Amino acid sequence: TRLLNHVLDLYSKQNISKIYLSQANNEDAINFYKKFGFEITEIIKNYYTNINLPDCFVLTKLTAPSQVKK
């Protein structure tokens, strides 16, 4: 949680407006990212070849620009 908050803060300060991540079919991990505002925006069928649940979930989060003045 602390690491993800740190990364999200860094991205916001750099005015990066959209963050993507990919996740195997792991409900606990997906729910963890959803708590931070990520949403499933795409499912890539049969992406992974060596696991039982081969679909890849692409999660996206829109970030707010930092209000810090430079």
mmCIF file of the N, C-alpha and C atoms, coordinates in Angstrom:
data_MODEL
# 
_entry.id   MODEL 
# 
loop_
_atom_site.group_PDB 
_atom_site.id 
_atom_site.type_symbol 
_atom_site.label_atom_id 
_atom_site.label_alt_id 
_atom_site.label_comp_id 
_atom_site.label_asym_id 
_atom_site.label_entity_id 
_atom_site.label_seq_id 
_atom_site.pdbx_PDB_ins_code 
_atom_site.Cartn_x 
_atom_site.Cartn_y 
_atom_site.Cartn_z 
_atom_site.occupancy 
_atom_site.B_iso_or_equiv 
_atom_site.pdbx_formal_charge 
_atom_site.auth_seq_id 
_atom_site.auth_comp_id 
_atom_site.auth_asym_id 
_atom_site.auth_atom_id 
_atom_site.pdbx_PDB_model_num 
ATOM 1   N N  . THR A 1 1  ? 0.828   -1.190  0.000   1.00 0.00 ? 1  THR A N  1 
ATOM 2   C CA . THR A 1 1  ? 0.000   0.000   0.000   1.00 0.00 ? 1  THR A CA 1 
ATOM 3   C C  . THR A 1 1  ? 0.872   1.253   0.000   1.00 0.00 ? 1  THR A C  1 
ATOM 4   N N  . ARG A 1 2  ? 1.886   1.261   0.853   1.00 0.00 ? 2  ARG A N  1 
ATOM 5   C CA . ARG A 1 2  ? 2.758   2.436   0.913   1.00 0.00 ? 2  ARG A CA 1 
ATOM 6   C C  . ARG A 1 2  ? 3.500   2.643   -0.399  1.00 0.00 ? 2  ARG A C  1 
ATOM 7   N N  . LEU A 1 3  ? 3.981   1.560   -0.992  1.00 0.00 ? 3  LEU A N  1 
ATOM 8   C CA . LEU A 1 3  ? 4.702   1.671   -2.252  1.00 0.00 ? 3  LEU A CA 1 
ATOM 9   C C  . LEU A 1 3  ? 3.787   2.179   -3.361  1.00 0.00 ? 3  LEU A C  1 
ATOM 10  N N  . LEU A 1 4  ? 2.587   1.637   -3.451  1.00 0.00 ? 4  LEU A N  1 
ATOM 11  C CA . LEU A 1 4  ? 1.660   2.083   -4.482  1.00 0.00 ? 4  LEU A CA 1 
ATOM 12  C C  . LEU A 1 4  ? 1.277   3.547   -4.268  1.00 0.00 ? 4  LEU A C  1 
ATOM 13  N N  . ASN A 1 5  ? 1.012   3.956   -3.034  1.00 0.00 ? 5  ASN A N  1 
ATOM 14  C CA . ASN A 1 5  ? 0.718   5.365   -2.758  1.00 0.00 ? 5  ASN A CA 1 
ATOM 15  C C  . ASN A 1 5  ? 1.875   6.259   -3.180  1.00 0.00 ? 5  ASN A C  1 
ATOM 16  N N  . HIS A 1 6  ? 3.090   5.810   -2.921  1.00 0.00 ? 6  HIS A N  1 
ATOM 17  C CA . HIS A 1 6  ? 4.281   6.591   -3.304  1.00 0.00 ? 6  HIS A CA 1 
ATOM 18  C C  . HIS A 1 6  ? 4.356   6.740   -4.826  1.00 0.00 ? 6  HIS A C  1 
ATOM 19  N N  . VAL A 1 7  ? 4.162   5.649   -5.546  1.00 0.00 ? 7  VAL A N  1 
ATOM 20  C CA . VAL A 1 7  ? 4.217   5.693   -7.011  1.00 0.00 ? 7  VAL A CA 1 
ATOM 21  C C  . VAL A 1 7  ? 3.108   6.591   -7.559  1.00 0.00 ? 7  VAL A C  1 
ATOM 22  N N  . LEU A 1 8  ? 1.904   6.465   -7.038  1.00 0.00 ? 8  LEU A N  1 
ATOM 23  C CA . LEU A 1 8  ? 0.797   7.303   -7.500  1.00 0.00 ? 8  LEU A CA 1 
ATOM 24  C C  . LEU A 1 8  ? 1.085   8.779   -7.247  1.00 0.00 ? 8  LEU A C  1 
ATOM 25  N N  . ASP A 1 9  ? 1.696   9.078   -6.115  1.00 0.00 ? 9  ASP A N  1 
ATOM 26  C CA . ASP A 1 9  ? 2.065   10.459  -5.799  1.00 0.00 ? 9  ASP A CA 1 
ATOM 27  C C  . ASP A 1 9  ? 3.120   10.975  -6.784  1.00 0.00 ? 9  ASP A C  1 
ATOM 28  N N  . LEU A 1 10 ? 4.121   10.153  -7.080  1.00 0.00 ? 10 LEU A N  1 
ATOM 29  C CA . LEU A 1 10 ? 5.156   10.562  -8.040  1.00 0.00 ? 10 LEU A CA 1 
ATOM 30  C C  . LEU A 1 10 ? 4.560   10.819  -9.417  1.00 0.00 ? 10 LEU A C  1 
ATOM 31  N N  . TYR A 1 11 ? 3.679   9.935   -9.851  1.00 0.00 ? 11 TYR A N  1 
ATOM 32  C CA . TYR A 1 11 ? 3.051   10.116  -11.166 1.00 0.00 ? 11 TYR A CA 1 
ATOM 33  C C  . TYR A 1 11 ? 2.228   11.390  -11.200 1.00 0.00 ? 11 TYR A C  1 
ATOM 34  N N  . SER A 1 12 ? 1.525   11.664  -10.135 1.00 0.00 ? 12 SER A N  1 
ATOM 35  C CA . SER A 1 12 ? 0.708   12.873  -10.070 1.00 0.00 ? 12 SER A CA 1 
ATOM 36  C C  . SER A 1 12 ? 1.589   14.121  -10.159 1.00 0.00 ? 12 SER A C  1 
ATOM 37  N N  . LYS A 1 13 ? 2.700   14.121  -9.453  1.00 0.00 ? 13 LYS A N  1 
ATOM 38  C CA . LYS A 1 13 ? 3.609   15.267  -9.463  1.00 0.00 ? 13 LYS A CA 1 
ATOM 39  C C  . LYS A 1 13 ? 4.262   15.475  -10.826 1.00 0.00 ? 13 LYS A C  1 
ATOM 40  N N  . GLN A 1 14 ? 4.355   14.410  -11.619 1.00 0.00 ? 14 GLN A N  1 
ATOM 41  C CA . GLN A 1 14 ? 4.938   14.512  -12.960 1.00 0.00 ? 14 GLN A CA 1 
ATOM 42  C C  . GLN A 1 14 ? 3.861   14.748  -14.010 1.00 0.00 ? 14 GLN A C  1 
ATOM 43  N N  . ASN A 1 15 ? 2.641   15.007  -13.548 1.00 0.00 ? 15 ASN A N  1 
ATOM 44  C CA . ASN A 1 15 ? 1.498   15.268  -14.421 1.00 0.00 ? 15 ASN A CA 1 
ATOM 45  C C  . ASN A 1 15 ? 1.231   14.138  -15.418 1.00 0.00 ? 15 ASN A C  1 
ATOM 46  N N  . ILE A 1 16 ? 1.457   12.913  -14.974 1.00 0.00 ? 16 ILE A N  1 
ATOM 47  C CA . ILE A 1 16 ? 1.092   11.741  -15.767 1.00 0.00 ? 16 ILE A CA 1 
ATOM 48  C C  . ILE A 1 16 ? -0.383  11.484  -15.492 1.00 0.00 ? 16 ILE A C  1 
ATOM 49  N N  . SER A 1 17 ? -1.179  11.542  -16.531 1.00 0.00 ? 17 SER A N  1 
ATOM 50  C CA . SER A 1 17 ? -2.628  11.538  -16.334 1.00 0.00 ? 17 SER A CA 1 
ATOM 51  C C  . SER A 1 17 ? -3.270  10.161  -16.360 1.00 0.00 ? 17 SER A C  1 
ATOM 52  N N  . LYS A 1 18 ? -2.547  9.156   -16.844 1.00 0.00 ? 18 LYS A N  1 
ATOM 53  C CA . LYS A 1 18 ? -3.151  7.835   -16.936 1.00 0.00 ? 18 LYS A CA 1 
ATOM 54  C C  . LYS A 1 18 ? -2.099  6.774   -16.636 1.00 0.00 ? 18 LYS A C  1 
ATOM 55  N N  . ILE A 1 19 ? -2.473  5.812   -15.792 1.00 0.00 ? 19 ILE A N  1 
ATOM 56  C CA . ILE A 1 19 ? -1.580  4.732   -15.415 1.00 0.00 ? 19 ILE A CA 1 
ATOM 57  C C  . ILE A 1 19 ? -2.236  3.415   -15.811 1.00 0.00 ? 19 ILE A C  1 
ATOM 58  N N  . TYR A 1 20 ? -1.454  2.544   -16.433 1.00 0.00 ? 20 TYR A N  1 
ATOM 59  C CA . TYR A 1 20 ? -1.934  1.217   -16.809 1.00 0.00 ? 20 TYR A CA 1 
ATOM 60  C C  . TYR A 1 20 ? -1.138  0.165   -16.061 1.00 0.00 ? 20 TYR A C  1 
ATOM 61  N N  . LEU A 1 21 ? -1.780  -0.933  -15.732 1.00 0.00 ? 21 LEU A N  1 
ATOM 62  C CA . LEU A 1 21 ? -1.062  -2.091  -15.236 1.00 0.00 ? 21 LEU A CA 1 
ATOM 63  C C  . LEU A 1 21 ? -1.766  -3.337  -15.725 1.00 0.00 ? 21 LEU A C  1 
ATOM 64  N N  . SER A 1 22 ? -1.020  -4.412  -15.808 1.00 0.00 ? 22 SER A N  1 
ATOM 65  C CA . SER A 1 22 ? -1.620  -5.676  -16.227 1.00 0.00 ? 22 SER A CA 1 
ATOM 66  C C  . SER A 1 22 ? -1.556  -6.644  -15.056 1.00 0.00 ? 22 SER A C  1 
ATOM 67  N N  . GLN A 1 23 ? -2.554  -7.476  -14.980 1.00 0.00 ? 23 GLN A N  1 
ATOM 68  C CA . GLN A 1 23 ? -2.689  -8.375  -13.846 1.00 0.00 ? 23 GLN A CA 1 
ATOM 69  C C  . GLN A 1 23 ? -3.296  -9.687  -14.322 1.00 0.00 ? 23 GLN A C  1 
ATOM 70  N N  . ALA A 1 24 ? -2.706  -10.788 -13.872 1.00 0.00 ? 24 ALA A N  1 
ATOM 71  C CA . ALA A 1 24 ? -3.302  -12.096 -14.147 1.00 0.00 ? 24 ALA A CA 1 
ATOM 72  C C  . ALA A 1 24 ? -4.634  -12.181 -13.401 1.00 0.00 ? 24 ALA A C  1 
ATOM 73  N N  . ASN A 1 25 ? -5.373  -13.209 -13.654 1.00 0.00 ? 25 ASN A N  1 
ATOM 74  C CA . ASN A 1 25 ? -6.682  -13.382 -13.034 1.00 0.00 ? 25 ASN A CA 1 
ATOM 75  C C  . ASN A 1 25 ? -6.511  -13.716 -11.553 1.00 0.00 ? 25 ASN A C  1 
ATOM 76  N N  . ASN A 1 26 ? -6.258  -12.695 -10.763 1.00 0.00 ? 26 ASN A N  1 
ATOM 77  C CA . ASN A 1 26 ? -6.054  -12.813 -9.323  1.00 0.00 ? 26 ASN A CA 1 
ATOM 78  C C  . ASN A 1 26 ? -7.023  -11.846 -8.663  1.00 0.00 ? 26 ASN A C  1 
ATOM 79  N N  . GLU A 1 27 ? -8.122  -12.380 -8.185  1.00 0.00 ? 27 GLU A N  1 
ATOM 80  C CA . GLU A 1 27 ? -9.201  -11.543 -7.655  1.00 0.00 ? 27 GLU A CA 1 
ATOM 81  C C  . GLU A 1 27 ? -8.745  -10.653 -6.506  1.00 0.00 ? 27 GLU A C  1 
ATOM 82  N N  . ASP A 1 28 ? -7.907  -11.185 -5.615  1.00 0.00 ? 28 ASP A N  1 
ATOM 83  C CA . ASP A 1 28 ? -7.427  -10.378 -4.487  1.00 0.00 ? 28 ASP A CA 1 
ATOM 84  C C  . ASP A 1 28 ? -6.599  -9.190  -4.970  1.00 0.00 ? 28 ASP A C  1 
ATOM 85  N N  . ALA A 1 29 ? -5.712  -9.432  -5.933  1.00 0.00 ? 29 ALA A N  1 
ATOM 86  C CA . ALA A 1 29 ? -4.875  -8.345  -6.458  1.00 0.00 ? 29 ALA A CA 1 
ATOM 87  C C  . ALA A 1 29 ? -5.726  -7.317  -7.192  1.00 0.00 ? 29 ALA A C  1 
ATOM 88  N N  . ILE A 1 30 ? -6.660  -7.787  -7.997  1.00 0.00 ? 30 ILE A N  1 
ATOM 89  C CA . ILE A 1 30 ? -7.528  -6.862  -8.724  1.00 0.00 ? 30 ILE A CA 1 
ATOM 90  C C  . ILE A 1 30 ? -8.323  -6.000  -7.760  1.00 0.00 ? 30 ILE A C  1 
ATOM 91  N N  . ASN A 1 31 ? -8.859  -6.599  -6.709  1.00 0.00 ? 31 ASN A N  1 
ATOM 92  C CA . ASN A 1 31 ? -9.605  -5.831  -5.711  1.00 0.00 ? 31 ASN A CA 1 
ATOM 93  C C  . ASN A 1 31 ? -8.708  -4.838  -4.982  1.00 0.00 ? 31 ASN A C  1 
ATOM 94  N N  . PHE A 1 32 ? -7.458  -5.207  -4.736  1.00 0.00 ? 32 PHE A N  1 
ATOM 95  C CA . PHE A 1 32 ? -6.502  -4.293  -4.117  1.00 0.00 ? 32 PHE A CA 1 
ATOM 96  C C  . PHE A 1 32 ? -6.326  -3.048  -4.982  1.00 0.00 ? 32 PHE A C  1 
ATOM 97  N N  . TYR A 1 33 ? -6.092  -3.229  -6.277  1.00 0.00 ? 33 TYR A N  1 
ATOM 98  C CA . TYR A 1 33 ? -5.902  -2.088  -7.171  1.00 0.00 ? 33 TYR A CA 1 
ATOM 99  C C  . TYR A 1 33 ? -7.176  -1.264  -7.327  1.00 0.00 ? 33 TYR A C  1 
ATOM 100 N N  . LYS A 1 34 ? -8.316  -1.913  -7.299  1.00 0.00 ? 34 LYS A N  1 
ATOM 101 C CA . LYS A 1 34 ? -9.584  -1.176  -7.394  1.00 0.00 ? 34 LYS A CA 1 
ATOM 102 C C  . LYS A 1 34 ? -9.761  -0.220  -6.217  1.00 0.00 ? 34 LYS A C  1 
ATOM 103 N N  . LYS A 1 35 ? -9.241  -0.578  -5.044  1.00 0.00 ? 35 LYS A N  1 
ATOM 104 C CA . LYS A 1 35 ? -9.320  0.311   -3.871  1.00 0.00 ? 35 LYS A CA 1 
ATOM 105 C C  . LYS A 1 35 ? -8.578  1.630   -4.109  1.00 0.00 ? 35 LYS A C  1 
ATOM 106 N N  . PHE A 1 36 ? -7.657  1.634   -5.055  1.00 0.00 ? 36 PHE A N  1 
ATOM 107 C CA . PHE A 1 36 ? -6.872  2.822   -5.373  1.00 0.00 ? 36 PHE A CA 1 
ATOM 108 C C  . PHE A 1 36 ? -7.394  3.538   -6.613  1.00 0.00 ? 36 PHE A C  1 
ATOM 109 N N  . GLY A 1 37 ? -8.552  3.121   -7.099  1.00 0.00 ? 37 GLY A N  1 
ATOM 110 C CA . GLY A 1 37 ? -9.170  3.815   -8.215  1.00 0.00 ? 37 GLY A CA 1 
ATOM 111 C C  . GLY A 1 37 ? -8.898  3.211   -9.582  1.00 0.00 ? 37 GLY A C  1 
ATOM 112 N N  . PHE A 1 38 ? -8.222  2.067   -9.633  1.00 0.00 ? 38 PHE A N  1 
ATOM 113 C CA . PHE A 1 38 ? -8.014  1.403   -10.909 1.00 0.00 ? 38 PHE A CA 1 
ATOM 114 C C  . PHE A 1 38 ? -9.310  0.710   -11.327 1.00 0.00 ? 38 PHE A C  1 
ATOM 115 N N  . GLU A 1 39 ? -9.535  0.663   -12.626 1.00 0.00 ? 39 GLU A N  1 
ATOM 116 C CA . GLU A 1 39 ? -10.695 -0.028  -13.176 1.00 0.00 ? 39 GLU A CA 1 
ATOM 117 C C  . GLU A 1 39 ? -10.234 -0.955  -14.283 1.00 0.00 ? 39 GLU A C  1 
ATOM 118 N N  . ILE A 1 40 ? -10.892 -2.087  -14.410 1.00 0.00 ? 40 ILE A N  1 
ATOM 119 C CA . ILE A 1 40 ? -10.582 -2.993  -15.516 1.00 0.00 ? 40 ILE A CA 1 
ATOM 120 C C  . ILE A 1 40 ? -11.081 -2.340  -16.799 1.00 0.00 ? 40 ILE A C  1 
ATOM 121 N N  . THR A 1 41 ? -10.169 -2.125  -17.740 1.00 0.00 ? 41 THR A N  1 
ATOM 122 C CA . THR A 1 41 ? -10.540 -1.485  -19.002 1.00 0.00 ? 41 THR A CA 1 
ATOM 123 C C  . THR A 1 41 ? -10.390 -2.420  -20.199 1.00 0.00 ? 41 THR A C  1 
ATOM 124 N N  . GLU A 1 42 ? -9.755  -3.556  -19.984 1.00 0.00 ? 42 GLU A N  1 
ATOM 125 C CA . GLU A 1 42 ? -9.585  -4.505  -21.081 1.00 0.00 ? 42 GLU A CA 1 
ATOM 126 C C  . GLU A 1 42 ? -9.259  -5.876  -20.505 1.00 0.00 ? 42 GLU A C  1 
ATOM 127 N N  . ILE A 1 43 ? -9.701  -6.913  -21.169 1.00 0.00 ? 43 ILE A N  1 
ATOM 128 C CA . ILE A 1 43 ? -9.330  -8.281  -20.837 1.00 0.00 ? 43 ILE A CA 1 
ATOM 129 C C  . ILE A 1 43 ? -8.745  -8.890  -22.104 1.00 0.00 ? 43 ILE A C  1 
ATOM 130 N N  . ILE A 1 44 ? -7.508  -9.343  -21.995 1.00 0.00 ? 44 ILE A N  1 
ATOM 131 C CA . ILE A 1 44 ? -6.840  -9.973  -23.132 1.00 0.00 ? 44 ILE A CA 1 
ATOM 132 C C  . ILE A 1 44 ? -6.897  -11.482 -22.911 1.00 0.00 ? 44 ILE A C  1 
ATOM 133 N N  . LYS A 1 45 ? -7.675  -12.147 -23.714 1.00 0.00 ? 45 LYS A N  1 
ATOM 134 C CA . LYS A 1 45 ? -7.877  -13.594 -23.578 1.00 0.00 ? 45 LYS A CA 1 
ATOM 135 C C  . LYS A 1 45 ? -6.601  -14.358 -23.931 1.00 0.00 ? 45 LYS A C  1 
ATOM 136 N N  . ASN A 1 46 ? -6.322  -15.389 -23.138 1.00 0.00 ? 46 ASN A N  1 
ATOM 137 C CA . ASN A 1 46 ? -5.206  -16.317 -23.378 1.00 0.00 ? 46 ASN A CA 1 
ATOM 138 C C  . ASN A 1 46 ? -3.857  -15.611 -23.526 1.00 0.00 ? 46 ASN A C  1 
ATOM 139 N N  . TYR A 1 47 ? -3.641  -14.576 -22.741 1.00 0.00 ? 47 TYR A N  1 
ATOM 140 C CA . TYR A 1 47 ? -2.394  -13.809 -22.795 1.00 0.00 ? 47 TYR A CA 1 
ATOM 141 C C  . TYR A 1 47 ? -1.230  -14.600 -22.194 1.00 0.00 ? 47 TYR A C  1 
ATOM 142 N N  . TYR A 1 48 ? -1.485  -15.200 -21.040 1.00 0.00 ? 48 TYR A N  1 
ATOM 143 C CA . TYR A 1 48 ? -0.449  -15.970 -20.347 1.00 0.00 ? 48 TYR A CA 1 
ATOM 144 C C  . TYR A 1 48 ? -0.507  -17.417 -20.820 1.00 0.00 ? 48 TYR A C  1 
ATOM 145 N N  . THR A 1 49 ? 0.655   -18.025 -21.023 1.00 0.00 ? 49 THR A N  1 
ATOM 146 C CA . THR A 1 49 ? 0.682   -19.376 -21.578 1.00 0.00 ? 49 THR A CA 1 
ATOM 147 C C  . THR A 1 49 ? 0.969   -20.464 -20.547 1.00 0.00 ? 49 THR A C  1 
ATOM 148 N N  . ASN A 1 50 ? 1.529   -20.125 -19.407 1.00 0.00 ? 50 ASN A N  1 
ATOM 149 C CA . ASN A 1 50 ? 1.959   -21.155 -18.458 1.00 0.00 ? 50 ASN A CA 1 
ATOM 150 C C  . ASN A 1 50 ? 1.202   -21.138 -17.135 1.00 0.00 ? 50 ASN A C  1 
ATOM 151 N N  . ILE A 1 51 ? -0.025  -20.596 -17.131 1.00 0.00 ? 51 ILE A N  1 
ATOM 152 C CA . ILE A 1 51 ? -0.814  -20.610 -15.902 1.00 0.00 ? 51 ILE A CA 1 
ATOM 153 C C  . ILE A 1 51 ? -2.222  -21.097 -16.220 1.00 0.00 ? 51 ILE A C  1 
ATOM 154 N N  . ASN A 1 52 ? -2.927  -21.542 -15.176 1.00 0.00 ? 52 ASN A N  1 
ATOM 155 C CA . ASN A 1 52 ? -4.265  -22.117 -15.363 1.00 0.00 ? 52 ASN A CA 1 
ATOM 156 C C  . ASN A 1 52 ? -5.302  -21.092 -15.820 1.00 0.00 ? 52 ASN A C  1 
ATOM 157 N N  . LEU A 1 53 ? -5.182  -19.854 -15.379 1.00 0.00 ? 53 LEU A N  1 
ATOM 158 C CA . LEU A 1 53 ? -6.125  -18.797 -15.751 1.00 0.00 ? 53 LEU A CA 1 
ATOM 159 C C  . LEU A 1 53 ? -5.376  -17.818 -16.650 1.00 0.00 ? 53 LEU A C  1 
ATOM 160 N N  . PRO A 1 54 ? -5.401  -18.032 -17.956 1.00 0.00 ? 54 PRO A N  1 
ATOM 161 C CA . PRO A 1 54 ? -4.486  -17.335 -18.863 1.00 0.00 ? 54 PRO A CA 1 
ATOM 162 C C  . PRO A 1 54 ? -4.872  -15.918 -19.268 1.00 0.00 ? 54 PRO A C  1 
ATOM 163 N N  . ASP A 1 55 ? -6.022  -15.414 -18.812 1.00 0.00 ? 55 ASP A N  1 
ATOM 164 C CA . ASP A 1 55 ? -6.438  -14.079 -19.247 1.00 0.00 ? 55 ASP A CA 1 
ATOM 165 C C  . ASP A 1 55 ? -5.683  -12.981 -18.499 1.00 0.00 ? 55 ASP A C  1 
ATOM 166 N N  . CYS A 1 56 ? -5.418  -11.900 -19.203 1.00 0.00 ? 56 CYS A N  1 
ATOM 167 C CA . CYS A 1 56 ? -4.732  -10.737 -18.644 1.00 0.00 ? 56 CYS A CA 1 
ATOM 168 C C  . CYS A 1 56 ? -5.748  -9.612  -18.479 1.00 0.00 ? 56 CYS A C  1 
ATOM 169 N N  . PHE A 1 57 ? -5.775  -9.036  -17.304 1.00 0.00 ? 57 PHE A N  1 
ATOM 170 C CA . PHE A 1 57 ? -6.666  -7.909  -17.030 1.00 0.00 ? 57 PHE A CA 1 
ATOM 171 C C  . PHE A 1 57 ? -5.840  -6.628  -17.068 1.00 0.00 ? 57 PHE A C  1 
ATOM 172 N N  . VAL A 1 58 ? -6.231  -5.704  -17.918 1.00 0.00 ? 58 VAL A N  1 
ATOM 173 C CA . VAL A 1 58 ? -5.572  -4.402  -17.988 1.00 0.00 ? 58 VAL A CA 1 
ATOM 174 C C  . VAL A 1 58 ? -6.389  -3.453  -17.122 1.00 0.00 ? 58 VAL A C  1 
ATOM 175 N N  . LEU A 1 59 ? -5.729  -2.863  -16.138 1.00 0.00 ? 59 LEU A N  1 
ATOM 176 C CA . LEU A 1 59 ? -6.383  -1.913  -15.250 1.00 0.00 ? 59 LEU A CA 1 
ATOM 177 C C  . LEU A 1 59 ? -5.841  -0.522  -15.535 1.00 0.00 ? 59 LEU A C  1 
ATOM 178 N N  . THR A 1 60 ? -6.712  0.464   -15.458 1.00 0.00 ? 60 THR A N  1 
ATOM 179 C CA . THR A 1 60 ? -6.346  1.845   -15.769 1.00 0.00 ? 60 THR A CA 1 
ATOM 180 C C  . THR A 1 60 ? -6.790  2.755   -14.637 1.00 0.00 ? 60 THR A C  1 
ATOM 181 N N  . LYS A 1 61 ? -5.968  3.750   -14.354 1.00 0.00 ? 61 LYS A N  1 
ATOM 182 C CA . LYS A 1 61 ? -6.314  4.765   -13.364 1.00 0.00 ? 61 LYS A CA 1 
ATOM 183 C C  . LYS A 1 61 ? -6.001  6.131   -13.947 1.00 0.00 ? 61 LYS A C  1 
ATOM 184 N N  . LEU A 1 62 ? -6.955  7.026   -13.851 1.00 0.00 ? 62 LEU A N  1 
ATOM 185 C CA . LEU A 1 62 ? -6.728  8.426   -14.219 1.00 0.00 ? 62 LEU A CA 1 
ATOM 186 C C  . LEU A 1 62 ? -6.231  9.127   -12.977 1.00 0.00 ? 62 LEU A C  1 
ATOM 187 N N  . THR A 1 63 ? -5.169  9.921   -13.115 1.00 0.00 ? 63 THR A N  1 
ATOM 188 C CA . THR A 1 63 ? -4.604  10.630  -11.972 1.00 0.00 ? 63 THR A CA 1 
ATOM 189 C C  . THR A 1 63 ? -4.881  12.120  -12.105 1.00 0.00 ? 63 THR A C  1 
ATOM 190 N N  . ALA A 1 64 ? -5.019  12.748  -10.984 1.00 0.00 ? 64 ALA A N  1 
ATOM 191 C CA . ALA A 1 64 ? -5.227  14.204  -10.963 1.00 0.00 ? 64 ALA A CA 1 
ATOM 192 C C  . ALA A 1 64 ? -3.857  14.881  -11.006 1.00 0.00 ? 64 ALA A C  1 
ATOM 193 N N  . PRO A 1 65 ? -3.727  15.943  -11.749 1.00 0.00 ? 65 PRO A N  1 
ATOM 194 C CA . PRO A 1 65 ? -2.449  16.666  -11.764 1.00 0.00 ? 65 PRO A CA 1 
ATOM 195 C C  . PRO A 1 65 ? -2.118  17.218  -10.387 1.00 0.00 ? 65 PRO A C  1 
ATOM 196 N N  . SER A 1 66 ? -0.863  17.306  -10.097 1.00 0.00 ? 66 SER A N  1 
ATOM 197 C CA . SER A 1 66 ? -0.409  17.833  -8.822  1.00 0.00 ? 66 SER A CA 1 
ATOM 198 C C  . SER A 1 66 ? -0.711  19.326  -8.733  1.00 0.00 ? 66 SER A C  1 
ATOM 199 N N  . GLN A 1 67 ? -1.024  19.790  -7.552  1.00 0.00 ? 67 GLN A N  1 
ATOM 200 C CA . GLN A 1 67 ? -1.275  21.204  -7.318  1.00 0.00 ? 67 GLN A CA 1 
ATOM 201 C C  . GLN A 1 67 ? -0.026  21.927  -6.829  1.00 0.00 ? 67 GLN A C  1 
ATOM 202 N N  . VAL A 1 68 ? 1.111   21.200  -6.792  1.00 0.00 ? 68 VAL A N  1 
ATOM 203 C CA . VAL A 1 68 ? 2.355   21.777  -6.325  1.00 0.00 ? 68 VAL A CA 1 
ATOM 204 C C  . VAL A 1 68 ? 2.904   22.723  -7.397  1.00 0.00 ? 68 VAL A C  1 
ATOM 205 N N  . LYS A 1 69 ? 3.238   23.958  -7.004  1.00 0.00 ? 69 LYS A N  1 
ATOM 206 C CA . LYS A 1 69 ? 3.791   24.925  -7.932  1.00 0.00 ? 69 LYS A CA 1 
ATOM 207 C C  . LYS A 1 69 ? 5.292   24.727  -8.037  1.00 0.00 ? 69 LYS A C  1 
ATOM 208 N N  . LYS A 1 70 ? 5.805   24.857  -9.253  1.00 0.00 ? 70 LYS A N  1 
ATOM 209 C CA . LYS A 1 70 ? 7.256   24.666  -9.460  1.00 0.00 ? 70 LYS A CA 1 
ATOM 210 C C  . LYS A 1 70 ? 7.958   25.993  -9.504  1.00 0.00 ? 70 LYS A C  1 
# 
